[in-house]
Amino acid sequence: MQVSTVSDSRGDAVSSSGRAAWRQFLPGMRVVVRRVIAADAVGSARKYSDVIGIVISVTDAGVVLRKDAAGYSDDAAVTISAPEIFTVKQIPPRPRRARGLFSG
């Protein structure tokens, strides 16, 4: 399931059908969520953080992911609230490392 997103008037990530794209996620999907983490005092400059993970659950309040980025070994769950979600995308499973390619 490839989810294309745009932001609505509140800044929520929504799919091309107008529905919040992250609400279409199913447990077990590997996704990347770009979230808003800060804004300056004027509100014009936003800062973002990307979270790559496996969907654990989806509610009206947001999404819970188990981190799944390369080099990250902790299975910590991350809760991202709906207002923090800027854009989302389903991504393919992490590539498997080939064993024995470089052994002699």
Z-matrix of the N, CA and C atoms (Angstrom, degrees):
N
C 1 1.453
C 2 1.520 1 108.89
N 3 1.294 2 117.43 1 109.10
C 4 1.459 3 122.63 2 175.72
C 5 1.517 4 107.30 3 -92.35
N 6 1.314 5 116.88 4 126.38
C 7 1.457 6 121.30 5 -177.18
C 8 1.522 7 108.42 6 -110.88
N 9 1.341 8 116.56 7 116.41
C 10 1.462 9 118.26 8 174.54
C 11 1.518 10 107.19 9 -94.27
N 12 1.316 11 116.17 10 139.84
C 13 1.455 12 118.99 11 -174.54
C 14 1.512 13 112.57 12 -130.41
N 15 1.296 14 113.96 13 155.07
C 16 1.457 15 123.91 14 168.78
C 17 1.516 16 105.61 15 -137.85
N 18 1.306 17 117.73 16 170.00
C 19 1.460 18 119.74 17 178.37
C 20 1.516 19 109.74 18 -101.41
N 21 1.342 20 116.22 19 138.67
C 22 1.458 21 119.58 20 176.69
C 23 1.523 22 109.67 21 -84.32
N 24 1.325 23 117.38 22 -172.94
C 25 1.460 24 121.33 23 -175.46
C 26 1.524 25 113.02 24 -63.53
N 27 1.341 26 117.56 25 -22.54
C 28 1.466 27 120.84 26 176.63
C 29 1.521 28 111.50 27 -90.21
N 30 1.327 29 116.98 28 -5.37
C 31 1.459 30 120.28 29 -178.80
C 32 1.508 31 113.47 30 90.50
N 33 1.359 32 118.10 31 3.22
C 34 1.460 33 120.82 32 179.06
C 35 1.526 34 109.64 33 -73.48
N 36 1.327 35 116.58 34 142.00
C 37 1.456 36 121.27 35 176.92
C 38 1.519 37 108.19 36 -72.40
N 39 1.322 38 116.73 37 121.82
C 40 1.461 39 121.02 38 -179.86
C 41 1.513 40 109.08 39 -126.53
N 42 1.324 41 116.24 40 151.04
C 43 1.455 42 120.67 41 178.75
C 44 1.523 43 109.47 42 -78.36
N 45 1.327 44 115.35 43 171.97
C 46 1.455 45 120.03 44 179.59
C 47 1.525 46 111.11 45 -61.88
N 48 1.346 47 117.75 46 -19.58
C 49 1.461 48 120.79 47 177.80
C 50 1.521 49 111.18 48 -83.05
N 51 1.350 50 117.95 49 -5.50
C 52 1.452 51 121.29 50 179.40
C 53 1.519 52 113.41 51 94.09
N 54 1.318 53 118.13 52 -5.43
C 55 1.456 54 122.60 53 -179.53
C 56 1.523 55 108.64 54 -91.30
N 57 1.329 56 117.36 55 146.38
C 58 1.461 57 120.16 56 178.45
C 59 1.527 58 108.48 57 -56.62
N 60 1.334 59 116.42 58 117.13
C 61 1.464 60 121.96 59 -172.70
C 62 1.521 61 112.39 60 -60.56
N 63 1.314 62 117.52 61 -38.40
C 64 1.458 63 119.60 62 -177.86
C 65 1.526 64 111.74 63 -67.48
N 66 1.302 65 118.39 64 -21.58
C 67 1.478 66 121.16 65 178.22
C 68 1.524 67 111.15 66 -71.65
N 69 1.321 68 117.52 67 -14.22
C 70 1.463 69 122.02 68 178.16
C 71 1.530 70 111.81 69 -86.53
N 72 1.329 71 117.62 70 -8.34
C 73 1.458 72 120.72 71 179.91
C 74 1.519 73 110.60 72 -65.25
N 75 1.327 74 114.80 73 145.92
C 76 1.465 75 121.75 74 176.38
C 77 1.517 76 108.75 75 -116.02
N 78 1.334 77 117.93 76 147.79
C 79 1.465 78 119.93 77 176.70
C 80 1.531 79 110.33 78 -53.84
N 81 1.323 80 115.53 79 136.93
C 82 1.460 81 121.72 80 -179.86
C 83 1.513 82 113.99 81 98.16
N 84 1.325 83 118.81 82 -15.76
C 85 1.464 84 121.05 83 178.19
C 86 1.526 85 109.49 84 -71.94
N 87 1.337 86 116.63 85 143.64
C 88 1.467 87 121.53 86 174.25
C 89 1.523 88 107.16 87 -96.45
N 90 1.319 89 116.44 88 125.22
C 91 1.460 90 121.45 89 -172.40
C 92 1.521 91 110.97 90 -137.90
N 93 1.324 92 115.18 91 164.22
C 94 1.451 93 121.33 92 168.43
C 95 1.525 94 106.40 93 -120.87
N 96 1.328 95 115.58 94 132.69
C 97 1.460 96 121.73 95 178.42
C 98 1.522 97 107.64 96 -119.93
N 99 1.322 98 116.45 97 122.01
C 100 1.469 99 120.78 98 173.65
C 101 1.522 100 106.16 99 -92.70
N 102 1.337 101 114.97 100 122.36
C 103 1.458 102 118.86 101 -177.93
C 104 1.521 103 110.78 102 -119.00
N 105 1.315 104 114.83 103 149.70
C 106 1.459 105 121.95 104 176.47
C 107 1.521 106 106.70 105 -81.15
N 108 1.336 107 116.51 106 124.76
C 109 1.468 108 118.86 107 -178.92
C 110 1.512 109 113.20 108 -110.75
N 111 1.343 110 118.18 109 -17.56
C 112 1.464 111 120.01 110 -179.85
C 113 1.515 112 110.06 111 -165.49
N 114 1.314 113 114.97 112 159.67
C 115 1.463 114 121.93 113 172.13
C 116 1.512 115 106.92 114 -142.68
N 117 1.329 116 115.59 115 150.70
C 118 1.465 117 117.57 116 179.40
C 119 1.535 118 109.96 117 -73.74
N 120 1.307 119 117.09 118 177.40
C 121 1.467 120 122.17 119 -175.39
C 122 1.525 121 111.90 120 -60.70
N 123 1.312 122 117.50 121 -33.10
C 124 1.452 123 121.16 122 -179.69
C 125 1.527 124 110.67 123 -80.49
N 126 1.316 125 116.12 124 -22.05
C 127 1.458 126 120.65 125 179.33
C 128 1.512 127 114.20 126 87.73
N 129 1.332 128 117.90 127 6.31
C 130 1.457 129 119.96 128 -176.66
C 131 1.527 130 113.04 129 -87.91
N 132 1.312 131 118.38 130 -26.56
C 133 1.466 132 120.72 131 -177.90
C 134 1.523 133 109.91 132 -109.85
N 135 1.314 134 116.18 133 117.96
C 136 1.465 135 120.89 134 177.47
C 137 1.511 136 108.87 135 -101.91
N 138 1.323 137 115.76 136 151.28
C 139 1.456 138 121.68 137 172.15
C 140 1.515 139 106.99 138 -116.24
N 141 1.325 140 114.77 139 145.86
C 142 1.456 141 120.28 140 -174.05
C 143 1.519 142 111.24 141 -125.46
N 144 1.314 143 114.78 142 159.09
C 145 1.458 144 122.41 143 173.93
C 146 1.525 145 107.00 144 -139.89
N 147 1.321 146 116.60 145 135.80
C 148 1.461 147 120.64 146 177.37
C 149 1.522 148 109.49 147 -98.42
N 150 1.328 149 115.88 148 136.57
C 151 1.460 150 121.78 149 176.05
C 152 1.516 151 107.33 150 -120.89
N 153 1.337 152 116.02 151 121.84
C 154 1.461 153 121.84 152 175.18
C 155 1.515 154 107.00 153 -101.76
N 156 1.328 155 115.94 154 129.04
C 157 1.447 156 117.61 155 -178.83
C 158 1.509 157 114.03 156 -167.71
N 159 1.329 158 113.65 157 176.33
C 160 1.456 159 122.95 158 176.68
C 161 1.524 160 107.24 159 -98.71
N 162 1.317 161 117.28 160 130.66
C 163 1.457 162 121.46 161 -178.32
C 164 1.532 163 109.65 162 -67.63
N 165 1.332 164 115.12 163 125.85
C 166 1.463 165 121.75 164 173.88
C 167 1.520 166 109.58 165 -95.99
N 168 1.344 167 115.85 166 -47.72
C 169 1.465 168 119.42 167 178.95
C 170 1.519 169 110.60 168 -156.07
N 171 1.338 170 114.27 169 158.15
C 172 1.455 171 122.37 170 178.30
C 173 1.528 172 107.52 171 -132.87
N 174 1.328 173 116.40 172 129.70
C 175 1.466 174 121.74 173 175.71
C 176 1.524 175 108.03 174 -134.30
N 177 1.322 176 116.38 175 177.31
C 178 1.459 177 119.57 176 175.89
C 179 1.522 178 111.44 177 -63.58
N 180 1.323 179 116.70 178 -24.52
C 181 1.463 180 121.55 179 -178.04
C 182 1.519 181 113.08 180 -78.05
N 183 1.336 182 118.21 181 -22.05
C 184 1.458 183 121.04 182 -178.33
C 185 1.511 184 111.77 183 154.94
N 186 1.318 185 115.23 184 -155.08
C 187 1.466 186 121.90 185 -176.56
C 188 1.525 187 109.59 186 -131.49
N 189 1.333 188 115.86 187 145.66
C 190 1.465 189 121.67 188 176.18
C 191 1.524 190 107.21 189 -114.76
N 192 1.344 191 116.19 190 126.44
C 193 1.460 192 122.75 191 -179.24
C 194 1.514 193 110.75 192 -120.01
N 195 1.338 194 115.61 193 149.26
C 196 1.463 195 121.59 194 166.49
C 197 1.515 196 105.29 195 -98.57
N 198 1.334 197 117.14 196 119.51
C 199 1.464 198 120.83 197 -175.65
C 200 1.522 199 110.81 198 -55.15
N 201 1.338 200 115.70 199 139.21
C 202 1.459 201 121.55 200 -177.44
C 203 1.525 202 110.96 201 -147.17
N 204 1.313 203 116.47 202 46.74
C 205 1.465 204 120.69 203 178.32
C 206 1.524 205 109.41 204 -96.84
N 207 1.318 206 116.49 205 152.01
C 208 1.469 207 121.15 206 178.10
C 209 1.522 208 109.77 207 -58.33
N 210 1.318 209 115.60 208 135.84
C 211 1.453 210 120.65 209 178.46
C 212 1.511 211 114.15 210 83.26
N 213 1.320 212 117.47 211 1.19
C 214 1.463 213 120.94 212 -179.43
C 215 1.516 214 107.71 213 -109.98
N 216 1.328 215 117.59 214 112.95
C 217 1.462 216 120.30 215 -173.12
C 218 1.523 217 113.86 216 -100.49
N 219 1.315 218 118.41 217 -12.30
C 220 1.460 219 121.33 218 -179.56
C 221 1.529 220 109.30 219 -79.32
N 222 1.328 221 117.04 220 135.55
C 223 1.461 222 121.47 221 179.31
C 224 1.518 223 111.96 222 -90.91
N 225 1.317 224 117.83 223 32.78
C 226 1.459 225 122.13 224 -176.78
C 227 1.525 226 111.21 225 -64.13
N 228 1.323 227 115.38 226 141.89
C 229 1.455 228 121.33 227 175.37
C 230 1.527 229 108.59 228 -88.11
N 231 1.324 230 115.77 229 141.80
C 232 1.457 231 122.16 230 179.25
C 233 1.528 232 107.56 231 -122.61
N 234 1.326 233 116.10 232 125.84
C 235 1.460 234 120.71 233 176.32
C 236 1.527 235 108.33 234 -98.84
N 237 1.316 236 116.20 235 125.48
C 238 1.456 237 121.32 236 178.82
C 239 1.529 238 107.07 237 -116.37
N 240 1.328 239 116.11 238 117.02
C 241 1.462 240 120.25 239 -177.12
C 242 1.528 241 110.68 240 -75.33
N 243 1.314 242 116.24 241 153.52
C 244 1.459 243 122.41 242 -177.17
C 245 1.533 244 113.06 243 -52.65
N 246 1.340 245 119.86 244 -44.78
C 247 1.466 246 118.93 245 -179.38
C 248 1.535 247 113.97 246 -64.94
N 249 1.328 248 117.66 247 -21.95
C 250 1.471 249 120.99 248 179.50
C 251 1.518 250 112.68 249 -79.53
N 252 1.335 251 118.44 250 -21.97
C 253 1.462 252 122.21 251 -172.99
C 254 1.523 253 110.06 252 -73.98
N 255 1.346 254 115.40 253 120.88
C 256 1.463 255 120.79 254 179.26
C 257 1.525 256 111.08 255 -99.31
N 258 1.332 257 116.81 256 -49.85
C 259 1.454 258 121.64 257 176.77
C 260 1.520 259 108.82 258 -153.05
N 261 1.326 260 116.06 259 158.62
C 262 1.462 261 121.54 260 -176.27
C 263 1.517 262 109.99 261 -141.25
N 264 1.324 263 114.79 262 158.90
C 265 1.461 264 119.49 263 177.98
C 266 1.519 265 109.10 264 -159.79
N 267 1.318 266 116.32 265 137.92
C 268 1.459 267 119.69 266 171.58
C 269 1.520 268 107.45 267 -78.45
N 270 1.335 269 116.01 268 140.42
C 271 1.458 270 121.06 269 179.41
C 272 1.525 271 109.29 270 -126.58
N 273 1.329 272 117.89 271 159.14
C 274 1.461 273 120.36 272 -177.98
C 275 1.522 274 111.56 273 -70.13
N 276 1.336 275 116.46 274 162.36
C 277 1.461 276 119.99 275 176.27
C 278 1.524 277 111.03 276 -56.83
N 279 1.316 278 115.65 277 153.44
C 280 1.460 279 120.36 278 178.19
C 281 1.526 280 108.52 279 -61.99
N 282 1.336 281 118.12 280 134.62
C 283 1.471 282 120.30 281 179.03
C 284 1.526 283 110.63 282 -62.32
N 285 1.293 284 115.06 283 142.77
C 286 1.466 285 119.65 284 176.90
C 287 1.519 286 108.68 285 -83.15
N 288 1.323 287 114.97 286 139.05
C 289 1.449 288 120.56 287 178.73
C 290 1.523 289 109.73 288 -77.82
N 291 1.323 290 115.68 289 129.79
C 292 1.469 291 120.55 290 179.00
C 293 1.520 292 108.17 291 -72.65
N 294 1.308 293 116.19 292 131.80
C 295 1.466 294 120.69 293 179.15
C 296 1.516 295 110.47 294 -96.79
N 297 1.297 296 116.10 295 142.18
C 298 1.454 297 121.33 296 173.59
C 299 1.516 298 115.66 297 80.54
N 300 1.309 299 118.65 298 4.79
C 301 1.459 300 119.98 299 -179.52
C 302 1.521 301 112.47 300 -63.95
N 303 1.324 302 116.66 301 -37.42
C 304 1.439 303 120.89 302 -173.35
C 305 1.517 304 113.63 303 -107.20
N 306 1.305 305 117.77 304 7.75
C 307 1.470 306 119.06 305 179.06
C 308 1.526 307 109.01 306 -87.11
N 309 1.303 308 116.00 307 150.27
C 310 1.448 309 119.20 308 -174.30
C 311 1.426 310 115.30 309 -110.15
